[in-house]
Amino acid sequence: MSAPPPNEAEKNIEIWKVKKLIKRLEAARGNGTSMISLIIPPKDQISRAAKMLAEEYGTASNIKSRVNRLSVLSAITSTQQRLKLYNKVPPNGLVVYCGEIITSEGKERKINIDFEPFKPINTSLYLCDNKFHTEALSELLEADQKFGFIVMDGNGTLFGTLSGNTREIIQRLSVDLPKKHGRGGQSALRFSRLREEKRHNYVRKIAELAVQNYITNDKVNVAGLVLAGSADFKNDLNQSDLFDGRLQAKVIKVVDVSYGGENGFNQAIELAGETLSNVKFVQEKKLIGQYFQEISQDSGRVCYGIEDTLKALELGAAEILIVHENLEVTRWVMKNSAGVEVIAHTTKAQEANNRELFQDKETGLDMEVVDSGSFLEWLAEAYKDFGANLEFVSDRSGEGNQFVKGFGGIGAILRYKVNFEQLADYSDDDEFYDESEDERPEAPASSLLTARPVDNKGGSRDGTKASVKDNKNRPGPSSVKLLRGSSKLHDMLAEVPSASEMRMRFKLQFEWLNAVLRKISTTACPAYMAFAHYLDNFSTAYPQVKYYKFNFDQIPDIAKELGIRSLPTIYFFRAGDEMASVVGANPKGVEEGIKNLISAKSEDQLEY
């Protein structure tokens, strides 16, 4: 399944943010009545709301309690200041929450929130209370289309609804109907009539309960109705005159299921998936199903866990991020004794039992906490910088529950295969970082480097043979230049304190590039020789080019020799006289990192 359109994905993220906000606001409590809830619908006027607040300010001046009066006046003033930031009401309306709340430590803290909801809010509200009123926001979330399900068989019926990714069982009914049999003699017809009569009464009972469950105030309360069952009951109900005409008009699909009850309900949701394609529950099951399929095929195009998922993001390899909507992980930004930023991600259990995560490895002292916050909130803001799509999933479906419990609730579907174990094996002491002249491998003779494209068998496509001789395990001169330039840039990055995030990104990309180049050199494939000569030609023929994008598809033999289905783009740029590179699918991150360097280094030291 491909990812939903960007606008749909962004809407899902906005819905998740509103859910989190509602949860926090509902838990907040304050002293007195100093917590203001203000909702301005679309096409209303900011001036009207400002005038109303001015009148409320005058009224609040008469509050007898001095403490409460000052708190209310302060909250109204803050709300007025927030409204001054808007010339007109946004297209979807405006929501403002302001006031002093009591924290878990018993201290007072002022909160001031204003935002435009993800879709139009048609409620006008002003309340000053000891809590925030979020009912209107909750209605926005509940406004998703709701579908009804009736699952019938000879043992009973289940009535349920599906809205978004929320499945609800409304009512269950058990029944004991007589079976068909050939006994009875002269009374066989009478037994048959009794059986048909009981079946008819059963269908009539279900039709009556359907009206009770799916019609409210003479209006159908579901967007569509799905009839499911293992026998003919569902068809009998659909064609019966006893079935309310308003509900009959809402039937969008009739499906055959193998089970009754809750299992039949789950199967009916899957079988009606195409019809309910806009329901997030179905999208969620398909997305996680795609994730599990990649695992079963052992394609290597998936990762799970915070550490590997963040590495995939840094590499630009993550295409679709899949995260549990209630993942409780905190992101810590700390500084050690040397002033270097350290980023850690912890669960509540780790925070309580593993204090070593917060201690400097060199000194053993606690590190200085610069910032801390929800990892999910950081991810919801930062995911676009890595060129990925973000999808939140719940644990309400069987697949979602398996993903949360078995894979930690976070993972990604990748653009290309990434060997995380190999990434971890390469450290800063890797031999490719050695810049000493003595350690350079011998360059092959120039006669061995040809510009002719080659095939998998070592021959060129024009029929001539490319000789490798004794140099088959030696990297060519261009790879030495490439790696030396990368090493030089890596050292320069280490000297720039403001580029810590870029350092981490480059380190991961550099290690991945080392792994690829090492594999290329050890396979001794003629494609490697073509690649080395290609870089030589590029460096010589285009000295004026300071920034260049190279895709492995330009030399497909390399991918064939490596046995890798897809290789990423490499971005080359010059560091002085040397050439360096960064692997990844997101040039924006590369350019931003280089600009960070330019702000700390003079342009004559690094050009891009």
C-alpha positions as CSV (number, residue, x, y, z in Angstrom):
1,M,0.0,0.0,0.0
2,S,1.3,3.4,-0.8
3,A,1.3,6.1,1.7
4,P,-1.8,8.3,1.9
5,P,-1.6,11.7,0.1
6,P,0.4,14.3,1.9
7,N,-2.6,16.3,2.9
8,E,-4.3,13.2,4.4
9,A,-1.2,12.2,6.3
10,E,-0.8,15.8,7.6
11,K,-4.5,15.8,8.6
12,N,-3.9,12.6,10.6
13,I,-0.9,14.2,12.4
14,E,-3.0,17.3,13.2
15,I,-5.7,15.0,14.6
16,W,-3.1,13.2,16.8
17,K,-1.9,16.6,18.1
18,V,-5.4,17.7,19.0
19,K,-6.0,14.4,20.8
20,K,-2.8,14.9,22.9
21,L,-3.8,18.6,23.5
22,I,-7.2,17.6,24.7
23,K,-5.8,15.0,27.0
24,R,-3.4,17.6,28.6
25,L,-6.1,20.3,28.9
26,E,-8.7,18.0,30.4
27,A,-6.2,17.0,33.2
28,A,-5.4,20.7,34.0
29,R,-7.0,22.3,37.0
30,G,-6.6,25.7,38.5
31,N,-7.4,27.7,41.6
32,G,-10.5,29.8,41.3
33,T,-12.1,30.6,37.9
34,S,-9.1,31.9,36.0
35,M,-8.9,29.4,33.2
36,I,-10.3,30.9,29.9
37,S,-11.6,28.8,27.0
38,L,-12.3,30.9,23.9
39,I,-13.5,29.6,20.5
40,I,-14.1,31.9,17.6
41,P,-15.8,30.3,14.6
42,P,-14.9,31.0,11.0
43,K,-16.3,34.3,9.4
44,D,-16.6,35.8,12.9
45,Q,-14.7,39.0,13.7
46,I,-11.6,39.4,15.9
47,S,-12.9,42.9,16.8
48,R,-16.1,41.3,18.3
49,A,-14.2,38.9,20.5
50,A,-11.8,41.7,21.6
51,K,-14.8,43.9,22.5
52,M,-16.3,41.0,24.5
53,L,-13.1,40.5,26.4
54,A,-12.9,44.2,27.2
55,E,-16.4,44.0,28.7
56,E,-15.4,40.8,30.7
57,Y,-12.3,42.7,32.0
58,G,-14.6,45.3,33.5
59,T,-16.9,42.7,35.0
60,A,-13.9,40.7,36.5
61,S,-12.7,43.9,38.2
62,N,-15.6,43.4,40.7
63,I,-14.5,40.0,41.9
64,K,-14.2,40.1,45.7
65,S,-11.4,37.6,46.1
66,R,-8.2,39.5,45.4
67,V,-6.2,36.4,44.4
68,N,-8.9,35.2,42.0
69,R,-9.5,38.7,40.6
70,L,-5.8,39.2,39.7
71,S,-5.6,35.7,38.1
72,V,-8.7,36.3,36.0
73,L,-7.6,39.8,34.9
74,S,-4.2,38.4,34.0
75,A,-5.7,35.6,31.9
76,I,-8.0,38.0,30.1
77,T,-5.1,40.4,29.4
78,S,-3.0,37.5,28.0
79,T,-6.0,36.4,25.8
80,Q,-6.3,39.9,24.5
81,Q,-2.6,40.0,23.6
82,R,-3.0,36.7,21.7
83,L,-5.9,38.1,19.6
84,K,-3.7,41.0,18.6
85,L,-1.5,38.5,16.7
86,Y,-4.4,37.9,14.3
87,N,-5.8,40.4,11.7
88,K,-8.7,38.1,11.0
89,V,-10.2,34.8,12.0
90,P,-8.4,31.9,10.3
91,P,-10.4,29.9,7.7
92,N,-11.1,27.0,10.2
93,G,-11.7,29.3,13.2
94,L,-9.5,30.1,16.3
95,V,-9.2,28.3,19.6
96,V,-7.5,30.0,22.6
97,Y,-6.8,28.5,26.1
98,C,-5.3,30.7,28.7
99,G,-4.9,30.6,32.5
100,E,-2.9,29.5,35.5
101,I,-2.9,25.8,36.3
102,I,-1.6,23.8,39.2
103,T,1.2,21.4,38.3
104,S,1.8,18.0,39.7
105,E,4.3,19.5,42.1
106,G,1.7,21.9,43.4
107,K,3.1,25.0,41.8
108,E,1.2,27.5,39.6
109,R,2.1,27.7,36.0
110,K,0.7,29.9,33.3
111,I,-0.5,28.3,30.1
112,N,-1.3,30.1,26.9
113,I,-2.3,28.2,23.8
114,D,-3.8,29.5,20.5
115,F,-4.2,27.6,17.2
116,E,-6.3,27.0,14.2
117,P,-8.1,23.6,14.2
118,F,-7.5,21.1,11.4
119,K,-11.0,21.6,10.1
120,P,-13.8,24.3,10.6
121,I,-15.2,24.5,14.1
122,N,-18.7,26.0,14.1
123,T,-18.9,26.6,17.9
124,S,-18.8,30.0,19.5
125,L,-17.6,29.8,23.1
126,Y,-16.3,31.9,26.0
127,L,-16.0,30.4,29.5
128,C,-14.0,31.4,32.6
129,D,-13.9,28.3,34.9
130,N,-11.5,26.3,37.1
131,K,-10.9,23.9,34.1
132,F,-10.6,24.1,30.3
133,H,-13.6,23.2,28.2
134,T,-12.6,20.9,25.3
135,E,-16.0,19.5,24.3
136,A,-16.0,21.3,21.0
137,L,-12.6,20.0,20.1
138,S,-13.7,16.4,21.0
139,E,-16.7,16.8,18.6
140,L,-14.2,17.6,15.8
141,L,-12.5,14.3,16.4
142,E,-15.8,12.4,16.6
143,A,-17.0,13.9,13.3
144,D,-15.3,11.2,11.3
145,Q,-17.7,9.0,9.3
146,K,-19.2,6.2,11.3
147,F,-20.3,2.9,9.6
148,G,-22.6,0.4,11.1
149,F,-22.2,-3.4,11.0
150,I,-24.8,-6.1,11.4
151,V,-23.3,-9.6,11.7
152,M,-26.0,-12.3,11.5
153,D,-26.0,-16.1,11.7
154,G,-28.1,-18.9,13.1
155,N,-26.6,-18.5,16.6
156,G,-27.1,-14.8,17.1
157,T,-26.4,-11.2,15.9
158,L,-23.9,-8.6,16.7
159,F,-24.4,-4.8,16.1
160,G,-21.3,-2.7,15.9
161,T,-19.9,0.6,14.5
162,L,-16.5,1.6,13.0
163,S,-15.4,5.2,13.1
164,G,-11.8,6.1,12.1
165,N,-9.8,3.5,13.9
166,T,-12.3,3.0,16.7
167,R,-14.4,-0.2,16.6
168,E,-17.3,-0.5,19.0
169,I,-19.7,-3.3,19.8
170,I,-23.2,-1.9,20.5
171,Q,-25.2,-5.0,21.2
172,R,-25.1,-8.8,21.1
173,L,-28.1,-11.1,20.7
174,S,-28.1,-14.9,21.0
175,V,-30.8,-17.1,19.5
176,D,-31.7,-20.8,19.4
177,L,-33.4,-21.6,16.1
178,P,-34.6,-25.1,15.1
179,K,-32.6,-26.9,12.5
180,K,-33.8,-28.6,9.3
181,H,-34.6,-32.3,9.7
182,G,-36.6,-35.0,8.0
183,R,-38.4,-36.3,11.0
184,G,-42.1,-35.8,12.0
185,G,-44.0,-38.0,9.7
186,Q,-47.4,-36.4,9.1
187,S,-46.2,-33.4,11.3
188,A,-43.2,-32.6,9.1
189,L,-45.0,-29.8,7.4
190,R,-46.1,-28.4,10.7
191,F,-42.5,-28.5,12.0
192,S,-41.3,-26.8,8.8
193,R,-43.9,-24.0,9.3
194,L,-42.8,-23.5,12.9
195,R,-39.1,-23.3,11.8
196,E,-39.9,-20.7,9.1
197,E,-42.0,-18.8,11.6
198,K,-39.2,-18.6,14.1
199,R,-36.7,-17.5,11.4
200,H,-39.2,-14.8,10.3
201,N,-39.6,-13.6,13.9
202,Y,-35.8,-13.6,14.2
203,V,-35.4,-11.4,11.2
204,R,-38.2,-9.1,12.4
205,K,-36.5,-8.8,15.8
206,I,-33.1,-7.8,14.1
207,A,-34.9,-5.2,11.9
208,E,-36.4,-3.6,15.1
209,L,-33.1,-3.6,16.9
210,A,-31.4,-2.1,13.9
211,V,-33.8,0.9,14.1
212,Q,-33.0,1.3,17.8
213,N,-29.2,1.2,17.2
214,Y,-28.8,3.1,14.0
215,I,-31.6,5.7,14.0
216,T,-31.6,8.6,16.4
217,N,-34.2,11.3,16.4
218,D,-35.6,9.9,13.2
219,K,-32.2,10.3,11.4
220,V,-29.8,7.5,10.5
221,N,-26.7,8.0,12.7
222,V,-24.2,6.1,10.4
223,A,-22.8,7.0,7.0
224,G,-23.2,3.5,5.7
225,L,-24.3,0.0,6.7
226,V,-22.6,-3.3,6.1
227,L,-24.6,-6.6,6.4
228,A,-22.5,-9.7,7.1
229,G,-23.2,-13.3,7.9
230,S,-22.5,-17.0,7.1
231,A,-26.0,-17.9,5.9
232,D,-28.9,-16.3,4.1
233,F,-30.1,-14.3,7.0
234,K,-28.3,-11.1,5.9
235,N,-29.9,-11.4,2.4
236,D,-33.3,-12.1,4.0
237,L,-32.9,-9.0,6.2
238,N,-31.8,-6.8,3.3
239,Q,-34.8,-7.9,1.1
240,S,-37.4,-7.9,3.9
241,D,-40.2,-5.4,4.0
242,L,-39.7,-5.4,7.8
243,F,-36.2,-3.7,7.3
244,D,-36.6,0.1,7.7
245,G,-36.3,1.8,4.3
246,R,-34.0,4.5,5.7
247,L,-31.5,1.9,6.7
248,Q,-32.0,-0.2,3.6
249,A,-30.9,2.9,1.6
250,K,-27.7,3.1,3.6
251,V,-26.6,-0.5,2.9
252,I,-23.3,-0.2,1.1
253,K,-22.1,-3.8,1.1
254,V,-23.3,-7.3,1.9
255,V,-20.4,-9.7,2.7
256,D,-20.1,-13.4,3.5
257,V,-18.1,-14.2,6.6
258,S,-16.9,-17.5,8.1
259,Y,-17.7,-16.7,11.7
260,G,-20.3,-15.0,13.8
261,G,-19.9,-12.6,16.7
262,E,-16.7,-10.6,17.2
263,N,-14.6,-12.7,14.8
264,G,-17.1,-12.2,12.1
265,F,-17.1,-8.5,12.9
266,N,-13.3,-8.3,12.3
267,Q,-13.6,-10.3,9.1
268,A,-16.4,-8.1,7.8
269,I,-14.2,-5.0,8.4
270,E,-11.5,-6.5,6.2
271,L,-13.9,-7.7,3.5
272,A,-15.5,-4.3,3.3
273,G,-12.1,-2.6,3.3
274,E,-12.3,-1.2,-0.3
275,T,-15.7,0.3,0.4
276,L,-14.5,1.8,3.7
277,S,-11.2,2.9,2.1
278,N,-11.3,6.3,3.9
279,V,-11.6,4.7,7.3
280,K,-8.3,5.0,9.2
281,F,-8.8,1.5,10.8
282,V,-8.6,-0.1,7.4
283,Q,-5.6,2.1,6.3
284,E,-3.8,1.1,9.5
285,K,-4.3,-2.6,8.9
286,K,-3.0,-2.3,5.3
287,L,0.0,-0.3,6.4
288,I,1.1,-2.6,9.1
289,G,0.3,-5.6,6.8
290,Q,2.8,-4.1,4.3
291,Y,5.3,-3.8,7.1
292,F,4.9,-7.4,8.1
293,Q,5.0,-8.5,4.4
294,E,8.5,-6.9,4.1
295,I,9.6,-8.8,7.2
296,S,8.3,-12.1,5.9
297,Q,10.0,-11.6,2.5
298,D,13.3,-10.8,4.4
299,S,13.8,-7.8,2.1
300,G,15.8,-5.8,4.6
301,R,13.7,-2.8,3.8
302,V,12.3,-2.4,7.4
303,C,13.6,-1.4,10.7
304,Y,12.2,-1.2,14.3
305,G,13.2,0.3,17.6
306,I,14.1,3.9,18.3
307,E,17.8,3.6,17.6
308,D,17.6,1.9,14.2
309,T,14.7,4.0,13.1
310,L,16.6,7.3,13.9
311,K,19.6,5.9,12.0
312,A,17.4,5.3,9.0
313,L,16.0,8.8,9.2
314,E,19.5,10.3,9.4
315,L,20.5,8.3,6.3
316,G,17.4,9.5,4.4
317,A,16.4,5.8,4.0
318,A,13.1,5.9,5.8
319,E,10.1,6.3,3.5
320,I,7.2,5.6,5.9
321,L,7.5,6.1,9.6
322,I,5.1,3.9,11.6
323,V,4.6,5.0,15.2
324,H,2.2,4.0,18.0
325,E,0.1,7.1,18.8
326,N,0.6,6.6,22.6
327,L,4.3,5.8,22.6
328,E,5.6,7.1,25.9
329,V,9.2,8.1,25.2
330,T,11.0,11.2,26.3
331,R,13.6,13.0,24.2
332,W,16.5,14.5,26.3
333,V,19.0,17.0,25.1
334,M,21.9,17.2,27.5
335,K,25.5,18.5,27.7
336,N,28.4,16.6,29.1
337,S,31.4,18.0,30.9
338,A,33.1,18.9,27.6
339,G,30.1,20.9,26.4
340,V,29.1,18.4,23.8
341,E,25.4,17.8,23.2
342,V,24.1,14.3,24.0
343,I,20.7,13.2,22.9
344,A,18.9,10.3,24.7
345,H,15.5,8.7,24.4
346,T,14.1,7.0,27.5
347,T,10.9,5.3,28.7
348,K,9.6,5.9,32.2
349,A,11.0,2.6,33.4
350,Q,14.5,3.5,32.0
351,E,14.3,6.9,33.8
352,A,13.6,5.2,37.1
353,N,16.0,2.3,36.8
354,N,18.9,3.3,34.5
355,R,20.4,6.6,35.7
356,E,23.6,5.9,33.8
357,L,21.8,7.3,30.7
358,F,22.0,10.7,32.4
359,Q,25.6,10.5,33.6
360,D,28.8,11.6,31.8
361,K,30.8,8.5,30.8
362,E,34.0,10.4,31.5
363,T,33.3,11.9,34.9
364,G,30.4,9.8,36.2
365,L,28.5,13.1,37.0
366,D,25.0,13.9,35.9
367,M,24.9,15.8,32.6
368,E,23.2,19.2,32.3
369,V,19.7,18.9,30.9
370,V,19.3,21.5,28.1
371,D,15.8,20.4,27.0
372,S,13.3,17.6,27.4
373,G,10.0,16.8,25.9
374,S,7.8,14.2,24.2
375,F,9.7,12.2,21.5
376,L,6.5,11.9,19.5
377,E,5.9,15.7,19.5
378,W,9.5,16.2,18.3
379,L,9.0,13.6,15.6
380,A,5.7,15.2,14.5
381,E,7.6,18.5,13.9
382,A,10.9,17.1,12.5
383,Y,9.9,14.2,10.2
384,K,9.6,16.3,7.1
385,D,13.3,17.3,7.4
386,F,14.2,13.7,6.7
387,G,12.0,13.3,3.7
388,A,9.8,10.7,5.3
389,N,6.0,10.3,5.7
390,L,4.7,9.8,9.3
391,E,1.8,7.5,10.1
392,F,0.3,7.0,13.6
393,V,-1.2,3.7,14.4
394,S,-3.2,2.4,17.4
395,D,-3.2,-0.9,19.2
396,R,-6.9,-1.6,18.7
397,S,-6.5,-3.9,15.7
398,G,-4.8,-7.3,16.0
399,E,-2.0,-6.1,13.7
400,G,-1.5,-2.9,15.6
401,N,-1.4,-4.7,18.9
402,Q,1.3,-7.1,17.5
403,F,3.3,-4.1,16.2
404,V,3.2,-2.3,19.5
405,K,4.0,-5.3,21.7
406,G,6.4,-7.1,19.3
407,F,8.3,-4.2,17.7
408,G,8.2,-1.5,20.5
409,G,5.6,0.7,18.7
410,I,8.1,2.4,16.3
411,G,9.5,1.3,13.0
412,A,9.9,2.3,9.3
413,I,9.5,1.0,5.8
414,L,12.8,1.9,4.0
415,R,13.5,3.1,0.5
416,Y,16.5,0.7,0.2
417,K,18.1,-2.0,2.2
418,V,20.3,-0.9,5.1
419,N,22.6,-3.2,7.1
420,F,22.4,-1.7,10.6
421,E,24.7,-4.3,12.1
422,Q,27.4,-3.3,9.5
423,L,26.8,0.4,10.3
424,A,27.5,-0.3,14.0
425,D,30.7,-2.2,13.2
426,Y,32.4,0.8,11.7
427,S,33.9,3.2,14.2
428,D,36.1,6.3,14.1
429,D,39.2,4.1,14.2
430,D,38.3,2.4,10.9
431,E,41.2,2.0,8.5
432,F,39.5,4.2,5.9
433,Y,39.9,7.2,8.2
434,D,43.7,6.9,8.1
435,E,45.1,9.8,6.1
436,S,48.8,8.9,6.3
437,E,50.6,8.7,3.0
438,D,52.2,5.3,3.9
439,E,48.8,3.7,4.4
440,R,47.5,4.5,0.9
441,P,46.9,1.4,-1.2
442,E,48.9,1.1,-4.4
443,A,47.0,2.5,-7.4
444,P,46.5,0.2,-10.3
445,A,48.3,0.9,-13.5
446,S,46.5,3.5,-15.7
447,S,46.2,0.9,-18.4
448,L,43.9,-1.0,-16.2
449,L,41.4,1.8,-15.8
450,T,39.2,2.0,-18.8
451,A,36.2,4.2,-19.5
452,R,34.4,1.3,-21.3
453,P,31.2,0.2,-19.6
454,V,31.5,-3.3,-18.4
455,D,29.2,-6.3,-17.8
456,N,28.9,-8.7,-14.9
457,K,31.4,-11.1,-16.3
458,G,34.3,-8.7,-16.5
459,G,34.0,-8.0,-20.2
460,S,33.1,-4.7,-21.8
461,R,30.0,-4.4,-23.8
462,D,31.9,-4.0,-27.0
463,G,33.4,-7.5,-26.6
464,T,36.9,-6.5,-25.3
465,K,38.2,-7.9,-22.0
466,A,39.0,-5.7,-19.0
467,S,42.1,-7.0,-17.1
468,V,42.2,-6.8,-13.3
469,K,45.4,-8.8,-12.7
470,D,47.0,-8.5,-9.2
471,N,45.1,-5.4,-8.2
472,K,41.7,-7.0,-7.6
473,N,41.6,-6.3,-3.8
474,R,43.0,-2.8,-4.0
475,P,40.8,0.3,-4.0
476,G,41.4,2.6,-7.0
477,P,42.8,6.2,-6.7
478,S,39.4,7.8,-6.8
479,S,38.2,5.9,-3.8
480,V,41.3,7.0,-1.9
481,K,40.5,10.6,-2.9
482,L,36.9,10.1,-2.0
483,L,37.6,8.6,1.4
484,R,40.4,11.1,2.2
485,G,38.1,14.0,1.4
486,S,35.4,12.5,3.5
487,S,37.8,12.0,6.4
488,K,38.9,15.6,6.1
489,L,35.4,16.9,6.2
490,H,34.6,14.6,9.1
491,D,37.4,16.1,11.1
492,M,36.3,19.6,10.1
493,L,32.8,18.8,11.4
494,A,34.2,17.6,14.7
495,E,35.6,21.2,15.2
496,V,32.2,22.9,14.7
497,P,30.2,22.8,18.0
498,S,27.1,24.2,16.4
499,A,26.8,21.3,13.9
500,S,26.3,18.4,16.3
501,E,23.3,17.1,14.4
502,M,25.1,17.4,11.1
503,R,28.1,15.5,12.7
504,M,25.8,12.6,13.6
505,R,24.2,12.6,10.2
506,F,27.5,12.7,8.3
507,K,29.1,10.0,10.6
508,L,26.3,7.6,9.8
509,Q,26.4,8.4,6.1
510,F,30.1,8.2,6.0
511,E,30.1,4.8,7.6
512,W,27.5,3.5,5.1
513,L,29.7,4.8,2.3
514,N,32.7,3.1,3.7
515,A,30.8,-0.2,3.8
516,V,29.7,0.2,0.2
517,L,33.2,1.2,-1.1
518,R,34.8,-1.6,0.9
519,K,32.4,-4.1,-0.6
520,I,33.0,-2.7,-4.1
521,S,36.8,-2.9,-3.7
522,T,36.8,-6.5,-2.3
523,T,34.5,-7.9,-5.0
524,A,37.2,-6.9,-7.5
525,C,34.5,-6.3,-10.1
526,P,35.3,-4.5,-13.3
527,A,32.3,-2.3,-12.5
528,Y,34.3,-0.9,-9.6
529,M,37.1,0.1,-12.0
530,A,34.6,1.8,-14.2
531,F,33.3,3.6,-11.1
532,A,36.8,4.7,-10.1
533,H,37.6,5.9,-13.6
534,Y,34.2,7.7,-13.8
535,L,35.1,9.7,-10.7
536,D,38.6,10.5,-12.1
537,N,37.1,11.8,-15.3
538,F,34.5,13.8,-13.4
539,S,37.2,15.4,-11.2
540,T,39.4,16.3,-14.2
541,A,36.8,17.3,-16.7
542,Y,34.6,19.3,-14.4
543,P,36.8,21.2,-12.0
544,Q,34.4,24.1,-11.9
545,V,31.6,21.9,-10.5
546,K,31.5,22.2,-6.8
547,Y,28.3,20.3,-6.1
548,Y,27.3,17.2,-8.0
549,K,24.7,14.5,-7.6
550,F,25.6,11.0,-8.6
551,N,23.1,8.1,-8.8
552,F,24.3,4.5,-8.9
553,D,21.8,3.9,-11.6
554,Q,24.2,5.7,-13.9
555,I,26.5,2.6,-13.6
556,P,24.0,-0.2,-13.0
557,D,26.7,-2.9,-13.0
558,I,27.7,-1.8,-9.5
559,A,24.3,-2.6,-8.2
560,K,24.4,-5.9,-10.0
561,E,27.8,-6.9,-8.6
562,L,26.8,-5.9,-5.1
563,G,23.5,-7.8,-5.3
564,I,21.7,-4.8,-3.9
565,R,18.3,-4.0,-5.4
566,S,18.6,-0.2,-5.0
567,L,21.4,2.1,-4.0
568,P,21.0,5.7,-2.8
569,T,22.1,8.9,-4.4
570,I,25.6,10.2,-3.4
571,Y,26.1,13.9,-3.2
572,F,29.7,15.0,-4.0
573,F,31.1,18.4,-3.0
574,R,34.6,19.7,-2.7
575,A,36.5,20.3,0.5
576,G,39.5,22.3,-0.7
577,D,41.4,20.2,-3.3
578,E,39.8,17.0,-2.1
579,M,36.4,15.6,-2.9
580,A,34.0,14.5,-0.2
581,S,30.6,12.9,-0.4
582,V,27.4,12.3,1.6
583,V,25.0,9.4,1.0
584,G,21.3,10.1,1.3
585,A,18.1,10.8,-0.5
586,N,17.6,14.3,0.9
587,P,19.9,17.0,-0.5
588,K,18.2,19.6,1.6
589,G,19.8,18.2,4.7
590,V,23.2,18.1,3.0
591,E,23.0,21.7,1.9
592,E,21.9,22.9,5.3
593,G,24.8,21.0,6.9
594,I,27.3,22.6,4.6
595,K,25.8,26.1,5.2
596,N,26.3,25.5,8.9
597,L,30.0,24.8,8.2
598,I,30.3,27.9,6.1
599,S,29.0,30.0,9.0
600,A,31.7,28.6,11.2
601,K,34.5,28.3,8.6
602,S,35.7,30.6,6.0
603,E,34.6,29.9,2.4
604,D,38.1,29.4,1.2
605,Q,38.3,26.3,3.4
606,L,35.1,24.7,2.2
607,E,33.3,25.3,-1.0
608,Y,30.1,23.6,-2.1
